[in-house]
Amino acid sequence: ATMMLFVLFAQGQVFDNFENGNFTEDPPWIGHADKFSVENQVLRLTDNQAGTSWLVTKNTLAADCYWEFWIRLAFTPSSSNHPRIYLISDNHDLGAPLKGYYLQIGKDGTDNKRVFLYRQTGDEHRALLAGASNLAAASNNQIRIRITRDLKGNWTLGADPSGGRWFVPQGSVYDNEHTYTGWFGLLCRYTISNANRFYFDDVDVGRLMPDTIPPRITQILVNSPN
């Protein structure tokens, strides 16, 4: 049997489930505001032509923290059609050179419909981690992702391909190159056929909390006399 332990956490530095019907307040997002809308309490890309669009909101957590979000991609991602979730960025302009880290879901190749962790330094992009599961290979993907980074620079990635919160481990890596952030961001790169097929929800960034509750026995089952 496999036992999985998850760190408890409190409400985050950034929290937005878009229940207020907008992305302009509580918290405010800036960027390509004319390319996004909130529909049924979900943030949606609503462009009508090919391009790259992004939104960012302020965030100062870069370590000893978690990032969690729900995403729907109503297409199979590729190098021309994919999201990047900027966990850390020192620049509010995600189209400019910056120092940070981002998750990218999918790129070209049959076995590359995974979650990738990248480090960006200026215009240089370096892949640090490829998820263990080819979990975005469908034509309609609803995934919840959780990634953590401790104070030493250890990253741990988990994902639930059903959109719930049973996070299947996707891998871990050490990288402590960038330790400052001012922004959390969502970036979409797309052809015209997918210009309105990106959806985001339940964005949550917060401090990791230590697990101080000891385990206790709640039930004992005797399967046989032996």
C-alpha positions as CSV (number, residue, x, y, z in Angstrom):
1,A,0.0,0.0,0.0
2,T,1.1,3.6,-0.6
3,M,0.6,6.3,1.9
4,M,0.4,9.9,0.7
5,L,0.8,12.9,3.0
6,F,-0.2,16.4,2.1
7,V,0.9,19.7,3.7
8,L,-1.9,21.7,5.3
9,F,-2.2,25.3,4.2
10,A,-4.1,28.5,4.9
11,Q,-5.6,31.0,2.6
12,G,-2.9,32.5,0.4
13,Q,-1.2,35.6,-0.6
14,V,-3.2,35.4,-3.8
15,F,-6.7,33.9,-3.8
16,D,-9.1,34.3,-6.7
17,N,-12.0,32.0,-7.6
18,F,-13.6,34.8,-9.7
19,E,-16.9,34.5,-7.8
20,N,-17.2,38.3,-8.0
21,G,-17.6,38.0,-11.8
22,N,-14.5,40.1,-12.7
23,F,-10.7,40.1,-12.6
24,T,-10.3,43.9,-12.0
25,E,-10.6,43.8,-8.2
26,D,-10.1,41.6,-5.2
27,P,-7.4,41.0,-6.4
28,P,-6.8,43.2,-9.5
29,W,-5.2,41.6,-12.6
30,I,-3.5,43.7,-15.2
31,G,-2.2,43.0,-18.7
32,H,-4.2,42.2,-21.8
33,A,-7.5,42.9,-20.1
34,D,-9.4,43.1,-23.4
35,K,-8.5,39.5,-24.2
36,F,-10.1,37.9,-21.1
37,S,-13.5,37.8,-19.5
38,V,-15.1,36.0,-16.5
39,E,-17.9,33.6,-17.5
40,N,-19.8,31.5,-14.9
41,Q,-17.1,32.5,-12.3
42,V,-14.3,31.2,-14.5
43,L,-11.6,33.3,-16.2
44,R,-11.6,32.7,-19.9
45,L,-9.5,33.8,-22.8
46,T,-11.8,35.5,-25.3
47,D,-9.7,36.6,-28.2
48,N,-10.7,36.2,-31.9
49,Q,-7.3,36.0,-33.5
50,A,-4.0,34.2,-33.0
51,G,-1.6,35.7,-30.5
52,T,-0.1,35.7,-27.0
53,S,-2.1,37.2,-24.1
54,W,-1.4,37.4,-20.4
55,L,-2.7,38.8,-17.1
56,V,-0.7,39.3,-13.8
57,T,-1.5,40.0,-10.2
58,K,0.8,41.1,-7.4
59,N,2.5,38.4,-5.4
60,T,5.5,38.5,-3.1
61,L,5.8,34.8,-2.2
62,A,8.7,33.0,-3.8
63,A,9.7,30.3,-1.3
64,D,8.2,28.4,1.6
65,C,5.0,28.5,-0.4
66,Y,2.6,26.7,-2.7
67,W,0.8,27.6,-5.9
68,E,-2.4,25.9,-6.8
69,F,-4.9,26.5,-9.7
70,W,-7.5,24.8,-11.9
71,I,-7.2,24.9,-15.6
72,R,-9.2,23.7,-18.6
73,L,-7.7,23.4,-22.0
74,A,-10.5,22.7,-24.6
75,F,-7.8,21.4,-27.0
76,T,-4.7,19.3,-27.1
77,P,-1.8,21.5,-26.2
78,S,1.3,21.9,-28.4
79,S,4.2,24.3,-29.0
80,S,1.8,26.7,-30.7
81,N,-1.1,26.3,-28.3
82,H,-0.3,26.2,-24.6
83,P,-0.5,28.1,-21.3
84,R,2.3,29.3,-19.1
85,I,1.6,29.9,-15.5
86,Y,4.2,32.3,-14.1
87,L,4.8,31.3,-10.5
88,I,7.5,33.9,-10.1
89,S,8.3,37.0,-12.1
90,D,10.2,40.1,-11.4
91,N,8.5,41.9,-14.3
92,H,4.8,42.6,-14.8
93,D,5.3,42.3,-18.6
94,L,5.4,38.6,-19.3
95,G,6.3,39.3,-22.9
96,A,9.5,41.0,-21.9
97,P,12.8,39.6,-20.5
98,L,12.4,38.6,-16.9
99,K,13.7,36.5,-14.0
100,G,11.3,33.8,-12.9
101,Y,9.8,30.4,-13.1
102,Y,6.7,29.1,-15.0
103,L,4.8,26.0,-15.6
104,Q,4.0,25.1,-19.2
105,I,1.4,22.5,-20.1
106,G,2.2,20.7,-23.4
107,K,4.4,21.1,-26.4
108,D,5.0,19.3,-29.6
109,G,5.5,15.5,-29.5
110,T,3.2,12.6,-28.7
111,D,4.6,12.1,-25.1
112,N,5.0,15.8,-24.3
113,K,1.4,16.6,-23.1
114,R,2.9,17.0,-19.6
115,V,3.4,19.8,-17.1
116,F,6.9,21.3,-17.5
117,L,8.7,23.6,-15.0
118,Y,10.9,26.2,-16.6
119,R,13.3,28.8,-15.3
120,Q,13.5,32.0,-17.3
121,T,16.5,34.3,-17.1
122,G,16.1,37.3,-19.4
123,D,15.2,35.6,-22.8
124,E,16.7,32.3,-21.8
125,H,14.3,29.5,-21.0
126,R,15.6,26.3,-19.3
127,A,13.4,23.2,-18.6
128,L,14.0,22.0,-15.1
129,L,11.3,19.3,-14.7
130,A,9.0,17.3,-16.9
131,G,5.9,15.8,-15.3
132,A,5.6,12.1,-14.9
133,S,2.2,11.8,-16.6
134,N,1.1,12.6,-20.1
135,L,-2.0,14.1,-18.6
136,A,-3.1,16.7,-21.1
137,A,-3.4,14.5,-24.2
138,A,-7.1,14.8,-24.6
139,S,-9.1,17.3,-26.6
140,N,-10.7,18.6,-23.4
141,N,-8.4,18.7,-20.4
142,Q,-9.5,19.8,-16.9
143,I,-6.5,19.7,-14.5
144,R,-5.8,21.0,-11.0
145,I,-2.1,21.6,-10.3
146,R,-0.2,22.2,-7.1
147,I,3.5,23.0,-6.8
148,T,5.5,23.8,-3.8
149,R,8.9,25.3,-3.1
150,D,10.6,25.2,0.3
151,L,13.1,27.6,1.7
152,K,16.1,25.6,0.3
153,G,14.8,25.7,-3.3
154,N,13.3,22.2,-3.5
155,W,10.3,22.1,-5.9
156,T,7.6,19.4,-5.8
157,L,4.9,19.1,-8.4
158,G,1.6,17.4,-8.2
159,A,-1.4,17.3,-10.5
160,D,-5.0,15.8,-10.6
161,P,-6.0,15.2,-14.2
162,S,-9.7,14.9,-13.1
163,G,-9.7,18.5,-11.8
164,G,-10.0,17.5,-8.1
165,R,-7.5,17.7,-5.3
166,W,-6.0,14.2,-5.4
167,F,-2.6,15.4,-6.5
168,V,-0.6,12.6,-8.2
169,P,3.2,13.3,-7.8
170,Q,4.7,14.5,-11.0
171,G,8.3,15.0,-9.9
172,S,10.6,17.2,-7.9
173,V,13.7,19.2,-8.6
174,Y,16.1,21.6,-6.8
175,D,16.7,25.1,-8.2
176,N,17.3,28.2,-6.2
177,E,18.5,30.6,-8.9
178,H,15.7,33.2,-8.5
179,T,14.4,34.1,-5.1
180,Y,12.5,37.3,-5.7
181,T,9.1,37.9,-7.2
182,G,6.6,40.7,-7.6
183,W,4.0,39.0,-9.8
184,F,2.0,35.8,-10.5
185,G,0.7,35.5,-14.0
186,L,-1.3,33.5,-16.6
187,L,-0.1,33.5,-20.2
188,C,-1.8,32.0,-23.2
189,R,-0.1,31.3,-26.6
190,Y,-2.6,30.2,-29.3
191,T,-3.6,29.9,-32.9
192,I,-6.9,31.4,-34.0
193,S,-8.7,28.0,-33.6
194,N,-8.0,28.1,-29.9
195,A,-8.3,31.8,-29.2
196,N,-11.1,31.3,-26.7
197,R,-10.4,27.8,-25.4
198,F,-8.3,28.6,-22.2
199,Y,-10.0,28.6,-18.8
200,F,-8.6,29.3,-15.3
201,D,-10.0,29.1,-11.8
202,D,-9.3,28.7,-8.1
203,V,-5.9,30.5,-8.2
204,D,-4.4,30.1,-4.7
205,V,-0.8,31.1,-3.6
206,G,0.1,30.9,0.0
207,R,2.6,30.1,2.7
208,L,3.3,26.5,3.5
209,M,2.1,25.6,7.0
210,P,3.9,22.9,9.1
211,D,1.9,19.8,9.8
212,T,1.7,19.7,13.6
213,I,-1.1,17.2,13.9
214,P,0.3,13.7,14.8
215,P,-1.3,10.6,13.2
216,R,-3.7,8.5,15.2
217,I,-5.3,5.1,14.7
218,T,-9.0,5.4,13.8
219,Q,-9.7,1.8,12.9
220,I,-8.1,-1.7,13.0
221,L,-9.3,-4.5,10.7
222,V,-8.2,-8.1,11.3
223,N,-8.3,-9.8,8.0
224,S,-7.4,-13.3,9.2
225,P,-6.3,-15.2,12.3
226,N,-2.7,-14.7,11.1
